[in-house]
Amino acid sequence: MDIVDLSMTVGPHFRWAPEISVKGDKSAGDQFRVTRLATTCHGFSHVDAQAHFIADGPTIESTPLDRVVGPCRIFDLSGVQPDEEIGPETLAAADPGGNPGEILLLATQWDTKRDCQTREFWTEAPWLNRAASEYLLALAPTAVAVDFPQDYPIRLLLDGIRVPDEEHVTHDVLLRAGVTLIEYVVNTAALKGKRTWLCAAPLKVGNADGAPARIFAIEDMPGTPSGAAS
């Protein structure tokens, strides 16, 4: 059994600038070392709740864990190029097949091509078109996990450019329909096969529209055929 960490490290970042401070020094005789963190719920590896995009939608503490923990099939999209528009044909060719109710992981291995600490990670990323989002919705997943900024307008936010909701296609098609979005996964190149067991439990933050998550895959989990790599 192998556990593969798929999470970004929370730390200095040009886009989110988390505030991290440490109080106490054990070497100086203090009893405890205590770190304080202040950051957005939508930075680094995280899970979206419907309230992020839908007025009066459920907040993150209402997300059932069985939507973000469970069998996962991996779409090998490592051949996708920078700034490529991903359509349903590309997804269909990469779909290993499976059952409704699974988590779908779109694995472009984008963090091996652009550093997530840089602007280019966001502005040169591949992205999903609306038809691709509708293809994913038709597969009836509990969640869709992505290792790249999946909606084209995400790059525009860096410059404060706002576009209509419907152009944020995965949010408008998938999240609106109740499919949970697991965003900014990394290290997908370390996954061995087409299937795994994915854990993406968000922090239980009351009345929040999303939350950071420690995302990891359990490969070759004993007694769980649906979690085995193939």
Backbone as a ProteinNet text record, in pm:
[ID]
protein_1_A
[PRIMARY]
MDIVDLSMTVGPHFRWAPEISVKGDKSAGDQFRVTRLATTCHGFSHVDAQAHFIADGPTIESTPLDRVVGPCRIFDLSGVQPDEEIGPETLAAADPGGNPGEILLLATQWDTKRDCQTREFWTEAPWLNRAASEYLLALAPTAVAVDFPQDYPIRLLLDGIRVPDEEHVTHDVLLRAGVTLIEYVVNTAALKGKRTWLCAAPLKVGNADGAPARIFAIEDMPGTPSGAAS
[TERTIARY]
85.3	0	88.2	64.7	140.6	48	94	19.5	93.8	24.1	83.1	23.4	107.6	62.4	36.9	-82.4	-122.4	-152.1	-97.8	-132.3	-21	-59.7	33.9	73	195.4	237.1	185.9	121.3	75.7	196.4	226.4	341.6	342.6	452.7	458	418.3	332.7	285.1	239.9	278	247.3	97.5	20.3	-123.2	-203.1	-170.1	-254.3	-191.3	-60.4	10.7	-45.1	-41.1	-89.6	-3.8	-68.3	3	32.9	160.8	204.1	300.7	267.3	353.7	372.6	487.6	521.2	548.5	485.7	507	563.5	665.6	727.2	851.7	949.7	1077.3	1120.4	1110.2	1144.1	1289.3	1378.9	1519.8	1547.1	1453.3	1467.9	1392.3	1332.5	1265.3	1114.9	1055.5	909.9	846.7	728	664.8	615.4	564.7	508.7	557.8	561.6	577.5	441.7	384.1	248.8	251.2	201.1	195.2	53.7	44.1	-84.8	-89.3	-204.9	-221.8	-346.1	-333	-447.9	-435.7	-535.3	-529.4	-669	-683.3	-809.5	-846.4	-973.5	-1020	-1011.5	-974.1	-968	-827.4	-728.7	-591.1	-533.7	-425.5	-358.2	-457.5	-429.9	-520.6	-643.3	-762.9	-882.8	-1005.4	-1116.1	-1244	-1344.1	-1420.7	-1524.7	-1658.7	-1730.6	-1871.6	-1956.9	-2083.2	-2170.7	-2188.5	-2177.3	-2192.1	-2086.8	-1978.1	-1873.5	-1925.8	-2025.2	-2069.6	-2220.3	-2294.6	-2440.6	-2497.5	-2581.3	-2643.1	-2721.9	-2699.4	-2768.5	-2736.7	-2627.1	-2586.1	-2528.1	-2519.5	-2463.6	-2318.2	-2281	-2144.1	-2063	-1933.3	-1840.9	-1864.8	-1911.7	-1931	-2045.5	-2124.7	-2234.2	-2190.8	-2065.7	-2017.9	-2002.1	-2078.7	-2061.8	-1923.1	-1857.1	-1722.6	-1720.7	-1831.8	-1830.8	-1833.9	-1843.2	-1831.7	-1686	-1602.1	-1462.9	-1362	-1409.8	-1325.4	-1383.6	-1304.4	-1357.5	-1284.5	-1340.2	-1275.8	-1265.9	-1154.4	-1123	-1062.2	-1108	-1042.8	-968.9	-855	-759.7	-759.7	-783.9	-775.5	-632.7	-557.5	-419.1	-419.2	-400.7	-397.6	-258	-157.1	-20.1	27.3	-39.1	-0.9	-61.1	-148	-209.2	-102.3	-112.4	-11.5	-49.3	48.2	16.1	-88	-180.1	-284.4	-375.2	-383.1	-469.2	-612.2	-705.7	-847	-881.6	-927.9	-960.7	-1110.2	-1142.1	-1280.5	-1319	-1442.9	-1490.6	-1417.3	-1370.9	-1300.5	-1171.5	-1099.5	-976.2	-1006	-1111.5	-1147.9	-1190.7	-1269.8	-1317.1	-1199.8	-1098.7	-982	-900.1	-907.4	-828.9	-907.7	-1036.4	-1123.3	-1099.9	-1050.8	-1028.1	-1155.6	-1267.4	-1394.3	-1417	-1541.6	-1574.6	-1722.2	-1757.2	-1897.1	-1940.5	-2069.9	-2120.6	-2087	-2075.5	-2048.7	-1902.7	-1813.8	-1671.2	-1620.8	-1501.5	-1429.3	-1350.1	-1349.6	-1272.1	-1154.4	-1034.5	-914.3	-856.5	-852.5	-795.5	-647.9	-561.6	-419.1	-337.5	-312.8	-228.2	-81.3	-52.8	83	136.6	47.3	80.9	191.9	201.1	304.8	444.3	455.3	586.7	626.8	531.3	555	567.4	496.8	507.8	505.5	588.8	598	473.7	405.6	282.7	308.1	435	469	477	463	483.3	352.3	352.4	235.5	202.2	306	286	205.3	210.3	128.4	-18.8	-59.4	-199.2	-229.4	-139.1	-170.4	-144.4	-67.8	-35	-97	-187.8	-244	-342.2	-357	-469.8	-599.7	-711.9	-839.5	-951.2	-1060	-1174.1	-1277.1	-1332.7	-1443.9	-1577	-1683.1	-1813.6	-1856.1	-1829.8	-1867.2	-1792.8	-1668.1	-1592.6	-1656.6	-1699.4	-1766.4	-1896	-1967.9	-2092.9	-2065.5	-1956.2	-1915.6	-1890.6	-1817.7	-1788.7	-1916.3	-2005.7	-2131.8	-2211.3	-2209.2	-2284.6	-2230.3	-2106.5	-2049.1	-2096.6	-2170.6	-2230.7	-2128.1	-2022	-1925	-1974.3	-1913.1	-1938.3	-1855.7	-1735.9	-1645.2	-1554.6	-1503.7	-1401.4	-1281.8	-1165.8	-1041.7	-954.1	-886.1	-805.4	-668	-567.4	-431.5	-384.6	-480.6	-450.4	-564.8	-543.6	-653.3	-753.9	-862.7	-944.5	-1036.5	-1068.5	-1153.7	-1067.5	-1084.3	-1001.9	-1003.5	-1118.7	-1118.5	-1035.7	-991.2	-908.5	-783.5	-727.4	-607.3	-638.4	-759.9	-797.9	-810.7	-841.2	-855.8	-725.9	-613.4	-485	-476.6	-548.5	-548	-679.9	-758.8	-883.7	-991.8	-981.3	-1080	-1192.6	-1313.6	-1430.7	-1511.1	-1557.9	-1639.3	-1768.7	-1869.7	-1996.2	-1977.5	-2067.3	-2058.7	-2047.5	-2121.3	-2126	-1992.1	-1899	-1767.9	-1677.4	-1714.4	-1645.7	-1712.4	-1677.2	-1762.7	-1772.8	-1663.3	-1675.8	-1760.1	-1750.6	-1834	-1980.8	-2002.5	-2139.8	-2208.3	-2132.6	-2190.5	-2185	-2067	-2048.4	-2089.2	-2029.8	-2059.3	-2207.1	-2262	-2403.8	-2492.8	-2448.1	-2526.3	-2499.1	-2413.5	-2386.9	-2263.8	-2184.3	-2057.9	-1950.9	-1889.7	-1790.3	-1663.1	-1603.3	-1476.9	-1362.2	-1261.6	-1138.1	-1029	-976.3	-893.4	-747.4	-661.5	-518.6	-448.3	-480.1	-406	-268.1	-168	-33.2	21.2	135.2	208.9	135.5	49.6	-21.8	71.5	189	285.4	331	313.6	356.5	255.6	136.4	34.5	69.2	45.3	97.2	1.7	-127	-218.9	-339.3	-444.5	-565.6	-670.9	-649.4	-744.9	-670.8	-735.5	-677.3	-790.3	-755.1	-850.2	-810.1	-898.3	-864.3	-929.5	-853.6	-902.5	-878.5	-986	-976.1	-1071.5	-1063.1	-1153.9	-1117.3	-1210.9	-1182	-1191.2	-1122.4	-1139.3	-1286.2	-1335.5	-1476.4	-1490.2	-1490.8	-1499.5	-1645.1	-1704.6	-1844.8	-1875.6	-1980.1	-2032.3	-1931	-1838.3	-1738.3	-1778.8	-1734.2	-1768.2	-1665.3	-1567.2	-1464.3	-1369.1	-1272.1	-1175.4	-1052.1	-936.2	-816	-833.9	-760.3	-767.2	-627.8	-598.4	-479.1	-524	-484.9	-532.4	-425.6	-469.4	-374.9	-446	-367	-418.2	-360.8	-443.2	-398.4	-401.7	-284.4	-275	-254.8	-313.6	-304.2	-353.2	-464.4	-517.9	-574.6	-528.4	-573.7	-724.8	-784.8	-927.5	-1018	-960.1	-1041.5	-1010	-1073.1	-1042.5	-1059.3	-1162.1	-1186.2	-1078	-995.7	-890	-755.6	-751	-621.5	-583.3	-453.8	-404.6	-409.4	-429.9	-434.8	-367.4
-120.1	0	124.3	214	338.9	457.6	556.4	680.8	790.4	854.3	957.4	1092.6	1183.5	1318.1	1399	1454.4	1531.5	1677.3	1724.2	1856.7	1958	2079.5	2191.8	2220.7	2265.8	2313.7	2455.6	2479.8	2615.2	2695.1	2801.8	2883.2	3008.7	3080.5	3203.5	3177.3	3263.7	3247.2	3382.5	3414.4	3547.6	3571.5	3467.2	3486.2	3501.3	3425.9	3422.3	3486.8	3491.5	3558	3523.2	3396.5	3361.2	3425	3454.8	3509.7	3395.1	3366	3256.8	3314.1	3297.1	3348.1	3240.1	3244.8	3144.9	3215.9	3166.3	3219.1	3108	3140	3041.9	2981.3	2955.2	2900.7	2796.4	2669.2	2563.5	2571.1	2609.1	2616.3	2727.6	2825.5	2935.7	2908	2791	2754.7	2772.6	2818.7	2830.5	2691	2682	2550.8	2494.9	2583.7	2539.4	2626.6	2568.8	2641.8	2638.1	2755.3	2762.7	2847.7	2790	2859.3	2910	3032.4	3091.4	3107.4	3072.6	3079.7	3159.9	3254.2	3326.3	3320.5	3261	3247.1	3228.9	3243.7	3220.8	3073	3043.3	2904.7	2851.5	2936.3	2894.7	2904.5	2899	2893.7	2755.8	2725.7	2597.4	2484.2	2364.2	2251.9	2265.7	2264.4	2291.3	2230.2	2235.8	2184.3	2299.4	2306.8	2408.7	2356.2	2440.7	2415.5	2492.3	2453.1	2521.6	2669.6	2704.2	2844.5	2933.7	2876.4	2953.2	3019.9	2956.6	3000.9	3022.1	2967.7	2968.3	3038	3138	3209	3111.1	3118.9	3034.2	2886.1	2854	2714.5	2661.4	2529.3	2469	2511	2530	2566.4	2439.3	2457	2343.8	2240.3	2280.2	2180.1	2085.1	2118.7	2031.5	1929.4	1936.9	1843.4	1704.5	1604.9	1468.9	1414.6	1351.1	1300.8	1193.2	1122.3	1018.3	1076	1208.2	1272.3	1303.4	1310.8	1351.4	1247.1	1135.2	1022.3	897.6	829.4	708.6	668.7	573	524.1	634.7	634.4	742.7	684.2	732.2	693.2	813.1	782.1	885.5	900.5	1021.9	1056.2	1101.7	1021.3	1057.1	1160.8	1285.6	1397.7	1457.7	1374.2	1425.1	1475.7	1434.4	1482.2	1615.6	1669.5	1799.2	1908.7	2002.2	2106.1	2234.8	2322.4	2451.4	2527	2590.3	2673.8	2595.9	2465.7	2383.9	2383	2400.6	2386.4	2238	2188.6	2047.5	2029	1948.1	1919.8	1778.2	1740.3	1607.3	1494.3	1517.3	1412	1373.8	1473.1	1447.4	1371.3	1410.6	1341.1	1197.5	1177.7	1043.2	950.1	1002	920.2	884.2	967.7	945	873.5	852.8	794.2	643.7	592.5	448.8	368.2	437.2	369.4	339.4	339.9	314.2	328.5	353.2	355.7	494.7	523.1	645	645.5	766	776.9	772	775.6	779.9	924.2	943.7	1069.8	1059.6	1165.4	1170.7	1266	1218.4	1301	1328.8	1456.7	1499	1531.6	1444.9	1451.5	1494.4	1624.1	1677.2	1681	1657.6	1670.7	1812.8	1910.1	2047.8	2104.7	2059	2113.3	2066.7	1968.7	1930.3	2015.3	2093.1	2174.2	2323.1	2366.3	2503.8	2500.8	2582.9	2592.2	2663.2	2600.9	2661.1	2788.9	2820.1	2945.5	3061.9	3032.7	3135.9	3175.5	3293.3	3342.4	3252.4	3195.3	3113.9	2987.3	2937.7	2821.2	2849.5	2974.1	3012.2	3060.8	3141.5	3207.2	3119.9	3012.1	2926.3	2787.3	2769.5	2637.8	2592.7	2461.3	2411.7	2440.5	2424.6	2457.5	2377.5	2360.5	2282.4	2372.8	2328	2403.1	2351.9	2416.1	2382.2	2239.3	2199	2064.3	1958.7	1987.3	1895.4	1884	1997.2	1995.1	1915.1	1929.5	1855	1705.2	1670.5	1530.7	1471.9	1544.4	1497.1	1483.2	1578.1	1572.2	1447.2	1411.1	1294.3	1164.2	1164.8	1046.1	1027.3	1124.3	1119.1	1093.6	1174.6	1158.4	1226.4	1189.8	1265.9	1393.5	1385.4	1500.3	1491.3	1606.1	1613.5	1686	1621.3	1678.8	1719	1831.5	1884.6	1926	1908.4	1950.1	2068.9	2147.6	2267.3	2366.3	2494.9	2592.9	2567.4	2500.1	2432.1	2522.4	2641.6	2734.5	2847.2	2878.3	2982.5	3114.2	3160.3	3289.4	3293.8	3178.3	3180.5	3264.1	3256.7	3336.3	3485.9	3519.1	3659.3	3724.6	3643.1	3697	3757.6	3711.1	3767.8	3916.6	3959.2	4100.1	4169.7	4106.1	4167.1	4171.2	4085.4	4083.4	3987.8	4037.4	3956.6	3927.7	3804.4	3763.2	3702.1	3682.6	3624.8	3486	3452	3324.7	3205.6	3208.6	3092.1	3062.1	3157.1	3131.9	3054.4	3050.4	2962.9	2825.9	2751.7	2642.6	2526.7	2490	2377.9	2416.5	2541.2	2587.8	2594.6	2643.6	2663.3	2531	2436.5	2308.2	2206.3	2185.7	2078.3	2118.9	2226.6	2266.6	2302.2	2367	2403.5	2278.9	2169.9	2045.6	1957.9	2005.1	1929.3	1841.8	1852.5	1779.1	1862.7	1808	1881.2	1901.4	2018.9	2047.2	2039.9	1961.2	1948.1	2012.8	2124.3	2208	2213	2231.8	2254.5	2136.1	2017.2	1897.3	1905.4	1847.3	1842	1699.9	1677.4	1551.4	1433.2	1457.4	1346.4	1257.6	1306.1	1223.6	1103.5	1111.8	1002.3	888.3	907.5	802.5	694.8	569.3	458.2	407.8	420.9	355.2	439.1	370.1	437.5	449.4	381	385.7	400.9	465.2	481.8	505.2	526.7	566.4	707	803.5	943.8	994.3	1069.1	1133.2	1283.2	1360.8	1506.8	1573.1	1534.8	1588.2	1732.9	1825.7	1966.4	1991.1	2093.5	2136.5	2173	2141.5	2165.6	2307.9	2403.5	2545	2588.6	2628.4	2665	2783	2768.4	2875.5	2923.6	2837.3	2873.7	2816	2881.9	2840.3	2746.8	2708.8	2614.7	2597.4	2508.8	2489.8	2417.9	2448.1	2373.2	2225.2	2141.3	1997.6	1937.2	1835.3	1753.6	1639.8	1645.8	1552.4	1445.8	1320.5	1212.7	1093.3	1009.6	887.3	767.8	666.1	539.6	437.6	394.2	300.9	159.2	63.7	-78	-102.1	-39.7	-54.9	-196.2	-271.4	-408.7	-417.5	-514.6	-538.8	-442	-353.7	-255.9	-261.2	-352	-364.9	-235.6	-155.3	-30.8	72	51.5	145.4	104.2	-14.7	-63.7	3.9	31.9	84.3	-26.8	11.8	-87.8	-33.7
0	0	0	-93.4	-102.9	-83.9	-11.1	7	-69.1	-161.9	-247.2	-209.6	-164.8	-126.4	-253.1	-264.3	-381.8	-346.6	-235.9	-183.4	-203.8	-235.9	-231.7	-86.8	-66.6	64.9	85.6	197.8	230.2	278.4	208.2	242.2	157.6	152.8	73.1	-71.8	-124.8	-262.5	-314.6	-439	-492.1	-504.5	-523.9	-548.6	-420.2	-317.2	-196.5	-73.8	-66.4	42.7	180.8	219.8	353.4	462	573.6	688.6	785	801.3	888.3	990.9	1117.9	1224.3	1329.9	1394.8	1496.6	1628.8	1734	1868.1	1955.4	2031.1	2119.9	2059.7	2144.2	2101.1	2204.1	2166.6	2261.4	2306.5	2213.8	2250.4	2350.5	2358.3	2454.1	2584	2594.4	2718.6	2718.6	2609.4	2604	2605.6	2665.1	2678.7	2546.6	2460.5	2334.3	2218.6	2101.7	1975.8	1907.1	1874.6	1819.9	1692	1583.4	1455.1	1430.6	1382.9	1346.6	1195.6	1136.6	991.7	957.5	865.7	810.4	659.1	595.1	449.3	392.9	262.1	195.9	197.6	195.3	186.2	44.2	-52.3	-192.1	-248.4	-161.8	-206.5	-184.6	-257.7	-243.6	-273.1	-227.6	-253.8	-164.5	-226.9	-148.9	-215	-142.8	-190.4	-192.8	-302.8	-315.9	-265.3	-194.4	-164.7	-264.5	-277.8	-373.5	-339.2	-211.1	-170.9	-235.4	-283.8	-351.3	-478	-539.2	-670.8	-680.7	-585.4	-592.8	-470	-491.4	-379.4	-293.6	-163.8	-65.8	-83	-151.9	-164.7	-34.9	-21.7	99.7	121.2	245.4	280.5	307.2	327.2	320.6	429.4	546.1	651.3	619.4	517.5	474.8	370	324.9	223.6	284.1	238.5	291.9	256.9	351.6	326.5	218.5	199.9	96.8	-44.5	-55.9	-187.5	-222.4	-123.3	-146.4	-99.8	-53.1	-14.3	-79.2	-160.7	-222.7	-348.1	-421.7	-543.6	-648	-716.5	-809.6	-935.6	-1049.7	-1174.2	-1231.6	-1290.2	-1330.5	-1482.1	-1527.3	-1669.1	-1697.3	-1770.6	-1802.2	-1914	-1873.5	-1968.4	-1977.3	-1950.4	-1946.7	-2082.2	-2189.8	-2322	-2360.4	-2275.7	-2303.9	-2300.8	-2392.2	-2407.4	-2333.4	-2306.7	-2245.9	-2327.5	-2255.7	-2315.3	-2410.8	-2391.9	-2478.8	-2425.5	-2513.7	-2479.4	-2478.5	-2364.6	-2350.7	-2374.9	-2474.6	-2507.2	-2469.8	-2493.4	-2454.6	-2525.8	-2648.3	-2720.3	-2647.5	-2598.1	-2524.1	-2395.3	-2326.3	-2203.3	-2231.5	-2335	-2367.2	-2398.5	-2468.1	-2502.1	-2378.2	-2274.3	-2152.6	-2043.2	-2064.5	-1962.5	-1955.1	-1840.2	-1829.3	-1809	-1789.7	-1767.5	-1620.8	-1582	-1442.3	-1419.2	-1294.8	-1254.4	-1210.3	-1217.4	-1155	-1006.3	-949.8	-807	-769.4	-868.4	-840.1	-842.3	-789.6	-806.4	-936.3	-1014.4	-1137.8	-1118	-1145.6	-1132	-1269.5	-1307.4	-1434.8	-1412.3	-1464.2	-1430.9	-1552.5	-1563.5	-1670.2	-1631.4	-1501.7	-1447.4	-1470.4	-1460.2	-1494.6	-1406.5	-1282	-1193.3	-1232.5	-1323.8	-1375.7	-1496.5	-1546.2	-1666.2	-1634.1	-1530.5	-1482.3	-1330.6	-1269	-1123.7	-1069.8	-973.4	-920.5	-843.1	-816.8	-750.8	-849	-978.1	-1079.1	-1146	-1203.9	-1276.4	-1395.8	-1458.5	-1578	-1549.4	-1426.9	-1391.1	-1418.7	-1399	-1414.3	-1555.1	-1612.3	-1739.6	-1862	-1846.1	-1959.5	-1947.3	-1853.1	-1824.8	-1932.2	-1947.9	-2026.4	-1953	-2022.2	-1959.8	-2026.6	-1952.6	-1999.9	-2065.9	-2178.4	-2235.5	-2178.8	-2215.9	-2157.5	-2194	-2317.2	-2358.4	-2275.9	-2239.9	-2154.7	-2016.8	-1963.1	-1833.1	-1838.9	-1947.8	-1963.6	-1980.3	-2046.6	-2057.8	-1918.8	-1836.2	-1701	-1618.5	-1630.7	-1556.5	-1593.6	-1720.6	-1766	-1707.5	-1659.3	-1596.2	-1452.2	-1399.9	-1265	-1154.9	-1149.1	-1040.5	-912.6	-800.5	-677.9	-676	-735.1	-736.1	-857.7	-898.5	-1003	-943.4	-950.2	-899.4	-1018	-1006.8	-1116.7	-1066.6	-1153.4	-1116.2	-1199.2	-1248.6	-1327.3	-1309.1	-1334.4	-1323.8	-1435.9	-1403	-1503.1	-1583.8	-1535.9	-1609.8	-1666.4	-1793	-1855.9	-1777	-1724.1	-1654.7	-1526.6	-1475	-1354	-1376.9	-1496.3	-1525.8	-1530.2	-1569.7	-1580.3	-1442.5	-1342.6	-1207.1	-1155.1	-1208.2	-1165.6	-1196.5	-1299.5	-1339.5	-1306.5	-1220.1	-1176.7	-1282.7	-1384.5	-1493.7	-1457.8	-1460.7	-1426.7	-1553	-1564	-1678.8	-1625.2	-1710.5	-1663.8	-1603.4	-1511.8	-1441	-1535.2	-1644.7	-1731.5	-1798.4	-1795.8	-1852.7	-1757.2	-1631.3	-1534.7	-1545.6	-1650	-1695.3	-1595.9	-1530.7	-1436.5	-1315.6	-1275	-1164.2	-1206.7	-1327.8	-1373.6	-1409.2	-1461.6	-1501.9	-1388.4	-1330.7	-1233.3	-1092.1	-1041.7	-903.6	-887.8	-987.2	-981.4	-974.3	-1036.1	-1036.9	-914.7	-824.2	-702.9	-707.3	-815.6	-822.8	-753.1	-650.9	-573.3	-655.6	-644.7	-712.2	-612.2	-647.7	-569.2	-653.2	-607.1	-693.5	-650.4	-753.2	-736.9	-669.2	-718.5	-683.4	-749.4	-687.9	-747	-736.3	-796.5	-784.5	-847.2	-945.4	-1007.7	-1090.6	-1125.8	-1198.1	-1114.5	-982.8	-894.8	-890	-944.1	-941.8	-1043.5	-1005.6	-1084.9	-1192.6	-1171.7	-1263.1	-1296.9	-1334.9	-1379.3	-1271.4	-1159.4	-1049.1	-918	-822.5	-689.9	-592.1	-467.2	-363.6	-321.2	-340.5	-316.9	-189.8	-112.5	9.5	-2.9	2.9	-11.3	87.8	213.3	314.7	347.6	329.4	362.5	512.1	558.3	697	720.8	838.5	871.3	926.5	834.7	870.4	858.4	968.9	968.4	878.3	796.4	710.5	607.1	569.8	468.5	333.5	226.3	90.8	29.7	108.3	67.4	183.5	167.8	275.4	223.4	281.8	246.2	278	204.1	225.9	209.9	288.7	265.8	174.9	50.6	-50.3	-72.9	-70	-93.6	-155.4	-220.7	-281.8	-207.5	-188.5	-131.8	-245	-285.3	-396.4	-345.7	-416.3	-380.1	-238.2	-204.3	-69.5	-53.1	46.9	64.4	83.5	17.8	37	-33.9	-118.1	-188.5	-337.8	-409	-552.1	-628.6	-593.2	-666.4	-641.6	-534.8	-506.2	-561.2	-623.4	-670.7	-801.6	-814.3	-941.3	-1045.1	-1170.2	-1277	-1401
[MASK]
++++++++++++++++++++++++++++++++++++++++++++++++++++++++++++++++++++++++++++++++++++++++++++++++++++++++++++++++++++++++++++++++++++++++++++++++++++++++++++++++++++++++++++++++++++++++++++++++++++++++++++++++++++++++++++++++++++++

